[in-house]
Amino acid sequence: MTPPPVTAGWPARGLIIAGGSTIAALALGITLWGLQAEVADVTALPGIVATTDPPVGVQHLTGGAVVTVHVTAGSRVAAGDPLLQLDDGSLQAEAARLAAALTEHRAEAALAEADLIGAESITLPDAMPAAVAARYLGLFAERRALAAEARAQLLAQRDRFTRRQASVAAQSAAITRQRASVATELAAQSQLRDRGLIQTSRVTVLEAEVARLDAQLAALAGEGAAARDSAAEAEIALAAQAASRREGAAGRLQTLAAEISDLVLRQDEVARLIAGRLLRAPVAGQVHAARIPTTGEVLRPAEVAMTILLDASTPIVRFRIPPDHLDKVTTGQTLRLRLPTETRSGHAAPDILVTSIAVAPHEDSTTGTVFYHAEAALTSTTGQARPLQTGQQVVVLLPAPPLRPLARLFAPLTVNFPQSADSG
């Protein structure tokens, strides 16, 4: 029978004894370390960066397409600085239409004013387009020529009747003198007839001549009256023409004044809307990096386009404390932050100083989790790659009193079992 193999220098029994001793030594060491050493405990609480004053939202009542963005994330702006331009093409077209209509109305008013006062020339508004000015100058000349022609016709008619009246008066004067002569001869011949010195026929002839001349005088009187009336009518027509022109001009001026006033009001309103398409900073501060619209993006009505952090605002951190950790946090306590990897970039996170803790708990309506609100101020930003942004997610590191490893291992038993025993 072959004897069992023996390891050179160490028999099998020796190896077993050495291994057991080593394991026992390790177990004793771990036990002693678990009883004597202390391991720090850290709880990570989710938090968010905020400010003491809420950011100011920039929005537009009707919205629209973004044409130009004048700022970037983190830009410093003063009150009134341009932020972004919304599309105003339709408003610009309406403004051009109103400007053209206003120019036409003002030129029409200049024409009416010239007609009202009977001016020899027209004064058009300044800065009127040359084409429009030339058109209205031509229109004024045309109207003036037509009015002059109508007046000239009435003047010629009046003068013709006036001359006829003068002619009739001259004829009447001549016939009157002729009649007077015939009447004198008739009186003399009548005396001779009465004495029987001449024949009666001679007197009869003279009497007929006087009657004929009286008839001519009567006809001329009627013709002269008609010429006088016609001349008066022409004079009245001249006055009526001038009065009608002035009355029409006054009516046009009144109507145009109302329309011009309405156009100016509409033009001012469109100009206000155009100016409103350029969103400006309502306050001085820093453009929030949370959201910056891009060119071509369409903003909905009343949608917040961007927010501005006030210069006077101080960054703070808001976080939630579970009820079982409430005894680990006190006002004035300094805590550490843990930043996301993309923010941290190898730089140390700033410390925060707890400034307030809510007295009453709150419940999350979504998850039903109960918590206490807490706020903390940043105590330093030295070594940061870039400043924290409002709305940025951070983690608040909440340290707990150090526990020995074995105490931490058996903590659930020491906490729960005695309670079960007491309740039993």
Residue pairs with C-beta under 8 A, 6 or more apart in sequence:
4 12
6 12
7 15
10 18
31 406
33 405
34 404
34 405
34 406
34 409
35 404
35 406
36 404
37 404
37 405
38 402
38 403
38 404
39 402
39 403
39 404
39 405
39 408
40 399
40 400
40 402
41 399
41 400
41 401
41 402
41 403
41 408
42 397
42 398
42 399
42 400
43 325
43 328
43 397
43 398
43 399
43 400
44 338
44 395
44 396
44 397
44 398
45 319
45 320
45 321
45 322
45 325
45 395
45 396
45 397
45 398
46 319
46 320
46 393
46 395
46 396
47 317
47 318
47 319
47 320
47 337
47 393
47 394
47 395
47 396
48 317
48 318
48 319
48 391
48 392
48 393
48 394
49 315
49 316
49 317
49 388
49 389
49 390
49 391
49 392
49 394
50 315
50 316
50 317
50 318
50 390
50 391
51 309
51 310
51 313
51 314
51 315
51 316
51 390
52 313
52 314
52 316
53 310
53 312
53 313
55 288
55 307
55 308
55 309
55 310
55 313
55 390
56 282
56 283
56 285
56 307
56 308
56 310
57 304
57 306
57 307
58 83
58 279
58 281
58 282
58 304
58 305
58 306
58 307
58 308
59 299
59 302
59 303
59 304
59 305
60 86
60 276
60 277
60 279
60 299
60 301
60 302
60 303
60 305
61 276
61 301
61 302
62 301
63 86
63 298
63 299
63 300
63 301
63 302
63 303
64 86
64 87
64 88
64 277
64 298
64 299
65 86
65 87
65 296
65 297
65 298
65 299
66 84
66 85
66 86
66 87
66 293
66 294
66 295
66 296
66 297
66 298
66 299
66 305
67 84
67 85
67 86
67 87
67 295
68 84
68 85
68 295
69 83
69 84
69 85
69 292
69 293
69 294
69 295
70 81
70 82
70 83
70 84
70 85
71 77
71 81
71 83
71 84
71 287
71 292
71 306
72 287
72 292
73 287
73 288
73 289
73 292
74 286
74 287
74 289
75 286
75 287
76 285
76 286
76 287
77 83
77 281
77 284
77 285
77 286
77 287
77 308
78 281
78 284
79 280
79 281
79 282
79 283
79 284
80 280
80 281
81 280
81 281
82 278
82 279
82 280
82 281
83 279
83 280
83 281
83 287
83 305
83 306
84 278
84 279
84 293
84 305
84 306
85 277
85 278
85 279
86 277
86 278
86 279
86 299
87 277
88 273
88 274
88 277
91 270
91 273
91 274
91 277
92 274
94 270
95 267
95 270
95 271
95 274
98 263
98 266
98 267
98 270
99 267
101 263
102 260
102 263
102 264
102 267
103 125
103 128
103 129
103 132
104 132
105 256
105 259
105 260
105 263
106 124
106 125
106 128
106 260
107 124
107 125
107 128
107 132
107 133
107 136
108 136
108 252
108 256
109 252
109 253
109 256
109 257
109 260
110 122
110 123
110 124
110 125
110 136
111 122
111 136
111 139
111 140
111 143
112 249
112 250
112 252
112 253
112 256
113 119
113 123
113 249
113 253
114 121
114 122
114 123
114 140
115 143
115 245
115 246
115 248
115 249
115 252
116 246
116 249
116 250
116 253
118 242
118 245
118 246
121 140
122 136
122 137
122 140
124 133
124 136
124 137
147 241
147 245
150 241
151 238
151 241
151 242
154 234
154 237
154 238
154 241
155 234
155 238
157 230
157 234
157 237
158 231
158 234
158 235
158 238
161 227
161 228
161 230
161 231
161 234
162 227
162 231
164 223
164 227
164 230
165 224
165 227
165 228
165 231
168 220
168 221
168 223
168 224
168 227
169 224
171 216
171 220
172 217
172 220
172 221
172 224
175 213
175 216
175 217
175 220
176 217
178 213
179 210
179 213
179 214
179 217
182 206
182 209
182 210
182 213
183 210
185 206
186 203
186 206
186 207
186 209
186 210
189 198
189 202
189 203
189 206
190 203
192 198
193 199
193 200
193 202
193 203
279 305
281 308
282 308
283 308
283 310
284 310
284 311
285 308
285 309
285 310
285 311
285 313
286 308
286 309
286 311
287 306
287 307
287 308
287 309
288 306
288 307
288 308
288 309
288 389
288 390
288 391
289 389
290 307
290 389
290 390
290 391
291 304
291 305
291 306
291 307
292 306
293 299
293 305
293 306
299 305
307 390
309 390
314 377
315 378
315 387
315 388
315 390
316 355
316 375
316 376
316 377
316 378
317 337
317 352
317 375
317 376
317 377
317 378
317 394
317 396
318 373
318 374
318 375
319 374
319 376
319 396
320 371
320 372
320 373
320 374
321 329
321 357
321 371
321 372
321 374
321 398
322 369
322 370
322 371
322 372
323 361
323 370
323 371
323 372
325 398
326 357
326 372
328 398
328 399
328 400
329 335
329 354
329 357
329 374
329 398
330 354
330 357
331 354
331 355
331 356
331 357
332 353
332 354
333 353
333 354
334 351
334 352
334 353
334 354
334 379
335 351
335 352
335 353
335 354
335 376
335 396
335 397
335 398
335 399
336 349
336 351
336 352
336 396
336 397
337 349
337 350
337 351
337 352
337 394
337 395
337 396
337 397
338 344
338 349
338 394
338 395
338 396
338 397
339 349
339 388
339 394
339 395
340 392
340 393
340 394
343 385
343 386
343 388
343 392
344 385
345 385
346 385
347 383
347 384
347 385
348 382
348 383
348 384
349 394
350 378
350 379
350 380
350 381
350 382
350 384
350 388
351 378
351 379
351 380
352 376
352 377
352 378
352 379
352 396
353 376
353 377
353 379
354 374
354 375
354 376
355 375
355 376
355 377
356 374
356 375
357 372
357 373
357 374
358 372
358 373
358 374
361 370
361 371
361 372
362 370
362 371
362 372
362 373
363 369
363 370
363 371
364 370
364 371
376 396
378 388
381 387
381 388
388 394
403 411
407 414
